[in-house]
Amino acid sequence: MISEPISLVIVESQPLMLAALSTAFSAEGMIILAEITKHRDALQITQKLNPDLVLFSMGHPSLGDLERISALRHKLPATSIVALISGDFCGQFQAALDHGAHLALSKTTPRSELLSAVQGMFQKKIYPAAVQAD
């Protein structure tokens, strides 16, 4: 557990994945400010809430999602962004990082590793920028 609660916004279009992420982070004492199912709404809602963290789920290759990550990074420079990626379509891990994500992780990353990576970001521990599960 971390000493101060992290506030976060989850951007995920799949209900089951959204529920799993929300449950996992809430169980660690993090504060879920919003669960956004429409990626196009992410910037507007997130700007109003100003969270510590945005978990941004990327499914298929989408320049729109990369542009949204860039916009989040530009408009909310103090907010950490973690891109959650379904597969490495055309180098999506690196593309997410190039567009402003602080961390890019596979959706197949074990829950404990995802939580540790996020907590480490806020405890100033060093983690690799991109982690892909085999």
C-alpha positions as CSV (number, residue, x, y, z in Angstrom):
1,M,0.0,0.0,0.0
2,I,1.1,3.6,-0.6
3,S,1.0,6.3,2.0
4,E,-1.3,8.8,0.2
5,P,-4.2,7.6,-1.9
6,I,-3.8,7.9,-5.7
7,S,-6.7,9.3,-7.6
8,L,-7.3,7.8,-11.0
9,V,-9.5,7.7,-14.0
10,I,-9.9,4.5,-16.0
11,V,-10.5,4.7,-19.7
12,E,-11.7,1.2,-20.9
13,S,-14.5,0.3,-23.3
14,Q,-14.8,-3.3,-22.2
15,P,-17.1,-3.7,-19.2
16,L,-15.4,-6.8,-17.8
17,M,-12.0,-5.3,-18.0
18,L,-13.2,-2.0,-16.6
19,A,-14.7,-3.8,-13.6
20,A,-11.6,-5.8,-13.0
21,L,-9.3,-2.7,-13.1
22,S,-11.7,-0.7,-10.9
23,T,-11.8,-3.6,-8.3
24,A,-8.1,-4.1,-8.3
25,F,-7.2,-0.4,-7.8
26,S,-9.9,0.2,-5.3
27,A,-8.7,-2.7,-3.2
28,E,-5.3,-1.0,-3.0
29,G,-6.9,2.1,-1.5
30,M,-6.8,4.1,-4.7
31,I,-9.6,6.5,-5.4
32,I,-11.5,5.9,-8.7
33,L,-12.7,9.3,-9.9
34,A,-14.3,8.1,-13.1
35,E,-14.7,5.1,-15.3
36,I,-14.8,6.3,-18.9
37,T,-16.1,3.9,-21.6
38,K,-15.9,6.2,-24.6
39,H,-12.3,7.1,-25.4
40,R,-13.4,10.3,-27.1
41,D,-14.7,11.6,-23.7
42,A,-11.4,11.0,-21.9
43,L,-9.8,14.4,-22.2
44,Q,-12.9,16.4,-21.3
45,I,-13.8,14.4,-18.3
46,T,-10.2,14.0,-17.1
47,Q,-9.4,17.7,-17.3
48,K,-12.4,18.4,-15.0
49,L,-11.2,15.8,-12.4
50,N,-7.4,16.3,-12.6
51,P,-6.4,12.9,-11.3
52,D,-3.0,11.7,-10.3
53,L,-3.2,8.8,-12.8
54,V,-5.0,7.9,-16.0
55,L,-5.2,4.2,-17.0
56,F,-5.8,4.4,-20.7
57,S,-6.7,1.1,-22.4
58,M,-5.7,0.8,-26.1
59,G,-7.2,-2.2,-27.9
60,H,-6.6,-2.1,-31.7
61,P,-4.2,0.2,-33.4
62,S,-5.7,3.6,-33.3
63,L,-4.1,6.9,-34.1
64,G,-7.1,8.5,-32.3
65,D,-6.0,6.9,-29.0
66,L,-2.4,8.0,-29.5
67,E,-3.6,11.6,-30.1
68,R,-5.8,11.3,-27.0
69,I,-2.7,10.3,-24.9
70,S,-0.8,13.2,-26.4
71,A,-3.6,15.6,-25.5
72,L,-3.8,14.3,-22.0
73,R,-0.1,14.7,-21.5
74,H,-0.2,18.2,-22.9
75,K,-3.3,19.4,-20.9
76,L,-2.4,17.6,-17.7
77,P,1.4,17.5,-17.4
78,A,1.3,16.5,-13.7
79,T,-1.0,13.5,-14.4
80,S,0.7,10.1,-14.9
81,I,-0.5,8.1,-17.9
82,V,-0.4,4.3,-18.1
83,A,-1.3,2.8,-21.5
84,L,-2.7,-0.7,-21.3
85,I,-2.3,-2.5,-24.6
86,S,-4.0,-5.6,-25.9
87,G,-1.2,-6.6,-28.3
88,D,1.8,-5.0,-29.9
89,F,0.2,-3.9,-33.1
90,C,2.7,-2.1,-35.2
91,G,4.8,-1.1,-32.1
92,Q,2.0,0.2,-30.0
93,F,4.0,0.0,-26.8
94,Q,6.7,2.4,-28.2
95,A,4.1,4.6,-29.9
96,A,2.2,5.0,-26.6
97,L,5.4,6.1,-24.9
98,D,6.3,8.4,-27.8
99,H,2.9,10.1,-27.5
100,G,3.3,10.8,-23.8
101,A,2.4,7.7,-21.8
102,H,4.7,7.3,-18.8
103,L,4.3,3.5,-18.8
104,A,3.0,1.0,-21.4
105,L,1.9,-2.4,-20.1
106,S,0.3,-5.4,-21.7
107,K,-3.3,-6.2,-20.6
108,T,-1.8,-9.7,-19.9
109,T,0.4,-8.3,-17.2
110,P,-0.4,-10.0,-13.9
111,R,-2.5,-7.9,-11.5
112,S,0.3,-7.8,-8.9
113,E,2.8,-6.5,-11.4
114,L,0.4,-3.8,-12.7
115,L,-0.3,-2.6,-9.2
116,S,3.4,-2.7,-8.2
117,A,4.4,-0.7,-11.4
118,V,1.8,1.9,-10.7
119,Q,2.7,2.2,-7.0
120,G,6.3,2.3,-7.9
121,M,5.7,5.3,-10.2
122,F,4.3,7.2,-7.2
123,Q,7.1,6.1,-4.8
124,K,9.7,7.2,-7.3
125,K,11.0,3.6,-7.9
126,I,12.4,2.9,-11.3
127,Y,10.4,0.6,-13.6
128,P,10.9,-0.2,-17.2
129,A,9.0,2.1,-19.5
130,A,7.3,-0.8,-21.4
131,V,6.6,-4.3,-20.1
132,Q,5.3,-7.0,-22.4
133,A,4.1,-10.4,-21.1
134,D,5.2,-13.4,-23.2
